[in-house]
Amino acid sequence: MAKLAGVSAMTVSNVLNAPHRVAPPTVQTVRAAIEELGYTPNHAARALSSGRSQVIGLPLYFEDEENPGLGGFLHGLLGGLVKSAALSGYGVHVATPVEGATEIALYEKLIAARQVDAIVVLETMPHDERIDFLSQRRFPFVAFGRTGPAQRQCWVDVDNETSMAGIAEHLKSTGRERAVYLATDSSLPWVHQRQAGFVREFPSTVVRSFGSLEAVAAYVEETATGAGAPDVFVADNDAFAVVAMRSLQRRGVAVGEDVAVTGFNDFPFASLLDTPLTTARIPLRDIATCLFDRALQEISGEPDAPGRLVTAPLVVRSSA
């Protein structure tokens, strides 16, 4: 394999076990050779010699069945994580807490049974007790979402501010002047990051917060027409954007022509609408690769390093 890739055996070993130590072009070359030769690492032998399970833990909840985009979001993240792990001879153990149990209780079980070498923590919050627990146990982890300033900075997150600022710049370039920002009524960090990014680039924006889709629909229908009506509705998520589009259409407003609408996430349905939605696409596969590579650094006991921000690129479609 090393001969086919034109590298040393040590480089092949690093690509398999610690790809973050190798230049990305070299990683791609070695992984191409692995696929061409059909090489499969001996998982059992490696685990026995290293004292590790060669498995990453991913606790997931499957309760929000009403969210039409959640399934695609989790599928994209999980698929990317599984692929990145497989290329390095790792597996991904998906687990969910039993009814009545906490996620920390699940962590305790996984750690005690030595089932995983590291845990991926999703949707972190400021002062997150899950991060405190794993830090106190000195157990390797990586977070999707930023950790607190006093905690280990082993995280990967969407650069919500920069990504939403990109939407604002696009709208200004198309001549939009009267923006209404449809914000989720929540304390989740990404809500405030996205709002801050948009308002910074579009200071005249009117911001409104909503706790339900019905409230969004009622507000948009009320403000859609008349003197001084908005010429763009900017939603901080695709679901709000779709509701805004439907409300405008009910009032006879041509979406994308009379009034623009944008979202954020690029859930699978965004491109399938009668008027396809302009939105920011969260690059889940890239995020998953970053999460796995950072997890390997934590497993190897490397010094703490800054977290990683990943920009969600703008996807321009007919709605704006």
Secondary structure, DSSP 8 states (H G I E B T S, - for coil): -HHHHTS-HHHHHHHHH-GGGS-HHHHHHHHHHHHHHT----HHHHHHHHT---EEEEE-----TT-TTHHHHHHHHHHHHHHHHHHTT-EEEEE---TT--HHHHHHHHHHTT--SEEEEES--TT-HHHHHHHHTT--EEEES---TTS---EEEE-HHHHHHHHHHHHHHTT---EEEEEE-S--HHHHHHHHHHHHH-TT-EEEEESSHHHHHHHHHHHSSSTT--SEEEESSHHHHHHHHHHHHHTT--BTTTBEEE-SB--GGGGSSSS--BEEB--HHHHHHHHHHHHHHHHTT------EEE---EE--TT-
